């Protein structure tokens, strides 16, 4: 670097450092974006978007969303290719992507539930362990984090100053997003770039407007109506692609009813089936390479209901997939929504599925042994579930991926190997 250029860069660093205050950046993170790029975003109180330094080059960040009554923060962003070496904003480094990440954290369903029917103990780490989950996952030094959706659960005010949620904000606004996601997730947001999946709690009737503003994958227009669905897109991860699919609105009719009653009691709407048929049909166009898919609703998951009955799957996605099918290069499905861990291999050539909805919200139950269960159009060749909160770490090996299941305290519970479209999970 020439001496004059070096001095100019140094002066910029000094100016940024002198201007910056510890509380000016309220949140900062990097998320993988459509088009094979990454995007760094910061939420600040300042009236002007800050500058960034990308590989020693000074670049201005761009306004994504201004301040308003519900979101009294300015959101600024900058996109950059996956090959950059370093990025800093206001003197603070942000994580940059690995072209072929070797250590991937996966989890979802992380917020603290406050509604008329259920109140989690948001002020107790045992009652709401997402802060601990994020801290323990960050210690593993991941190259990438995949969140499979559902970030904001504090949808209603805390009733009567209940000690479990006293002082908690509620509704789709900045304070709630900070309490449920950005503040507890800070160590993991600082550790690696993220892949962000939309969950059903981010539907437009819930916190969709805030999601699209803060975490949405595409550009944001403050005067535009909330988009109920965004198109799938591919994220290159070395020798394979991860396709992100927004199935937040897929009707999940099997909650509280048996498999036999599911289709008749709350079958899917034709409009939604058409939406997801188009998404499934788009998958081969998004990638001809080996592919994983990350979505919120699993297609063929299993939950345990009362009286020993089991509920399953997603009627909308089952119907949509029936005609479009899944492409032969789809090797693995990642999903959440069911608040437990499940590892499932299916018969008839379907790709395996990992369900990882155990990140913090109130847990669901599932049968410990899923082997042999028939889930509408799919039969489970072998599979199991694990109770409790936690997360996954997928580690790339020479000929397989190691899948380690951790509990909320960071203790390893189970290890699987994933290769050639199959999960191998020997019992202890």
N, C-alpha and C positions, 0 to 999 in steps of 0.2 A: 504494500500500500504506500502511495506517495506520502511524503511528510505533511504536505498541506492538507491532503484528504484526511490523514490520521488526526491532525490537530482539529479539523472541523468536526470529525466524528466524536472526538473526546469532548469538545465544547458542547455538543448536543447531549452527550451523556450527563455532563455536569448540570446543564440546564434542566434536563428531565428530572435528575435526582433532586435538584434544589426545589423544583416545583412540586414533586410528589409528596404526598402525605400517606401514612399507613392506611388511613380509612378511605382514601379516594377511590381505590378499586374495591368495589363491594363483592365482585365475583369475577373470576377469569377462568377460561377453559378453552380447549381446542376440540372441535368435533369434525369428523370426516364428512365431507360434503359431496353432493353429486358432481360428476364431471372429473373424478379422480384427483381432487384437491382437498386440502384441509382448510379449516377456517378458525381463526382465533377470535374469541369474543370477550368483551369486557363490559361489565355494568359499572357505571361511575356516576358520581353526583355532579361532575363538572358540566359546564355548558358547551364545551368544545371537545370533540373526539381527539384522543391523544395520538402522538406519533408512535410508530413501531420501528424496530431495527431488525431487518430480515437479512441474514448473512452479511452483516456490516453495511447494509444499505438502508438509509432512512426512508421510511414509507409512511404516508398518512393512513390511519384507519378511517373507515367510512361509517357514517351514521346508519345503523340498522333500524332503530326505533327511538323516538324522542321520549321525553318525560310527560306523564299525565297524572291524573289524580290517583289511579290504581297502581300505576307503575312509575313512581317518581324517581326514575333512574334513566340515564341515557345509555343506550346499548350501542356499542361500536364494534366493528369487525374488520378483519383483513383476511383475504384468502391467499394461499401460497401453495406451490407444488409440493408433492410428497418427498421431494429430494432435498429440501432445504436443510441446512445444518443447524441453524439456531434462529430463534425469534424471541424478542423481548418487547414488552409494552410498558411504558413508564418505568423503565429500569428493571422490570421484573421479567425473568425468563418464563416462557410458557413451553410445555412439552411439544416436541415435534414428532411427526410420525416416523415409524420404521417402515421401509418399503416392504419388507417381509417380516411382520411381527412374529416373534417366537413365544411370547408369553401374553396370553389373552385372558383377562378377567371377564366373567359373564355372570350377570344377576339381573333382578328386576323386582318390581312391586315393592318399592322402598319407603313410601310415605307413611305417616302416622294417622290412623283412621280416627276421625271424629265425626260422627253422625248420630241421628236420633236413636239408632239401634245398637251401635257399638262405639265405645270410647276406649282407645288404647291408652296406656300410661305413657304419654309422650315425654314426661319428665323423668322416666326411669329407664336406664339403659337396658334392663332386662325386659321391660315391657315394650320398648321400641329400640331394637338393636342396630338400626341402620348406621348411626354414627360409628359404632364399633366395627360393623361390617366394612364400612368404607376405610377406616383406619387400618384394619388388619389386611385388607386387600392391597392397600397402598404399600405396605411393608414388603410385599412380594415383588415389587418393582416391575409392574407389567409394562409391556410395550403398547397395549391397547386395552380399552374397556368397552364392553358391549352391555348396554342397559336395554332390556327387552320391554320397557314401558311401565307406566303407572308411577308417577312421581309425586302427585299432589293428592292427598287423602283428607286434608283438614277442610272439608267442604262446609261444615256448619260451625257456628260459634260454640265455644265451650259452655255447657249449660251450668248455671248456678255456681260458677267458680269452682267446678269440680277439680279436685287436687290433681287429677291425672292430666288435665289439659289447661289448667289455669294460666292465663297470660298468653295463650296460643292465638295467633291470628287465624283467620279463616277466609275461604273464598279465593277466587282467581285474581290474585293481586301479588305485588312484589314481596310484601312481608311474608306471605304464606309460602311462596316459592322459596324464599330464603330459608325459612324455618324447616320446611319439609325436604329441601333438596340441596340448595347451594351451600348453606352453612355446614350441615353435617357431612356433605360430600366433599368438602374442601380438600382434604388430603389426597383423595383419589382423583379429583379434578386436576390437581397439580401434578399428579404422577404420570399421566399418559393421556393421549388423545382418546376421545370417546366416539362410539357409534351410538346414535340416539334413535330409539324406536318409539313410536307413538303407542300409548296404551288406551284402553277404554276410559280411563279417568281423564284423558286428554281429548275426549269428544267435545264438540262445540257446546253442548248443553252443560258441560262441566267446566274443565279448565283448558279447553281447546284454544281459546284466544291467547291466553298466556303462553301456552306451549308453542304455538306458531310464532309468537313474538320473540320468545327467548331461545327456544331450542329447535324451531322448525328448520327443515333442511334447505328450503328455498328462500328467495328474497321475500321480505315482509313489507306489505303496504298497510299503513295504519288505518286508512279509510276503507279498506276492502273488507267484505264480510268474512266471517270465519269459514275456512274451507273444511268441509266434513271429511275430505279424503285427499291425500297427496299421492302422486304417482310413485311406483317403486323405482329404486335406483341402485346402482352397483358401486361397491367400494373395492378397489383392487387391493389384495393383501398378498402380494408376492406372486405365487404360482396358482392362486385361485381367487375368486371373487366372492364377496359377501353381498348378497342382495337384501336390501332393507325394504320391507313391505308394511304399509300402513293398513292393518286390518282392525283398527280400533273400534269400528262400528259394527263388526260382524256379530250377529245375534248369538248370544251364548245361552241357548234355551235350556240346557240340561242342569242348571242349578236348581236343586230342590225337587227334581222329578226323576223318575227312572228312565232308562234308555227306551223302554217300550212306549212310554208316554211322551217322550221328548218331541218327536216329530209332529204328533197330533196336537200337542198343547201349545206349541209356539214355533211353528215352522218358519223358515226364512222368508224374507220378502224378496220378490223378484228383482227389485231395483238393486238391492245389496248383492244378490247372487250375480247379477250382471256385472256389477263393479268388480267383484273379485274374480269372476271368470276372465275378465279382460286383464287383470293383474297377473293371473297364472299364465295366460296366453303370452304375456309380455316377457316372461322369464327367459325363454330361449333367445330372445332378441337382446337381452341385457348382458348375457355372457354365454360364450361357447366353451369356456374353460370349466374346470371343476368349480362347483358353486356350493356355498352354504346360503341359507336364508335365515334372516332374523325377523321375527314378527312377534306381536304380543299374544294374540289368541292362538293356542295350539289347535291343530286340526283334529288330532286323535289322542287327547289326553284323558286322564281318568281321575275322578274324585270320589271320595267315600261319603255317602249320605247317611241318614238315620236308618236304624233298624237293619244294618248290614248291607243296605243297597248301595250300588255304585251309580254314579252319573258320569257322563262322558262328553267328549268332543265338542264340536261346534257345528250346529246344523247348517248355518250359512256357508261355512267353508267347505264342509263335506259336499254340499250340493254344487258349489262353484267348482270344486276340484274334479268332480265326477266326469265332466265333459272335457275340461281343458287338460286335466292330468298334470303330473309333475314331470319336468324334463329329466331325461336319463342322466344328465351331468349334475343333478342336484344330489349332493353327497350327505348333507346334514341339515336338520332343522333345529333352530333355537327359538324357544318361546317362553312365555311367562304366564301370567293371569291366574293359573292354579298356584296357590301359595304353598308350594312344597317343592322338593326335588324329585324328578323322575327321569330315568334313563330307559329308553324303549327301542327295541328292534322289532320291526314289523315283517310280516310275510309278504310274498308276491312282489318282491323287488322294490318296495317303498324304502326311502331313506330313513335312517334312525332319527330319533328326536330326543333332545335334552330340554326338559322343562325346569326353569330356574326362577320361580316366582317367590323365593324365600328370603328376599332382601331386607324385609323390615315390617311389612304390614301383617295384620292378624293372619295366622297360619290356617291352611286348610289341611284336611286329612286325605290320605290315599291309601289303598291297600298296599302293604309292604311288598307283596309279590304280584306283579301284573301279568305274569306269563299265562298265555292261553286265552286272555280276555278278548272278546270280539267287540270292536268299537265301530259299529255300523259297517262301513266298507272296508275296514282294516282289521286284521287279526294280529295280536301281539305275539310274536315268536318268543320273546323273552324280555323281561323288564322288571324294574323294581322302583320303589320310592324310599326316600329317607325323610324322617320328620325333622323339625327344627329349622332355625334360621341359618343362613350361610351364603356361600357363593362358590363359583367354580374358577379354577385356573386351568387353562388349556396350554400345554407346553409342546412346542413343535420338536419332534425328534427326526431321525433320519428317514424312517419309514412309517411313522405313525405319530399321532398326537396323544400325549398323556393327559387324561382328564382327572384332575384332583378335586374332590368335593371337600370343602372346608366348612366348619361350623362358624358361628358368629365370633367366637373367641380366637379364630385362626388355627384351630386344631384340625388336622386332616382326618376325615371320616371314611373315605372310600376312594379307590383309584380305579379308573377304567382306561382302556386303550381304544383309540378310534383310528380305524384304517379300513380302506376299501368298503366304505358304506356300512360299517358294522361297529357297534360298541361291544367291547369285551370287558366285562366287569366281574372278575373273580371275587367270590365271597372271602371274608377274612378267615 
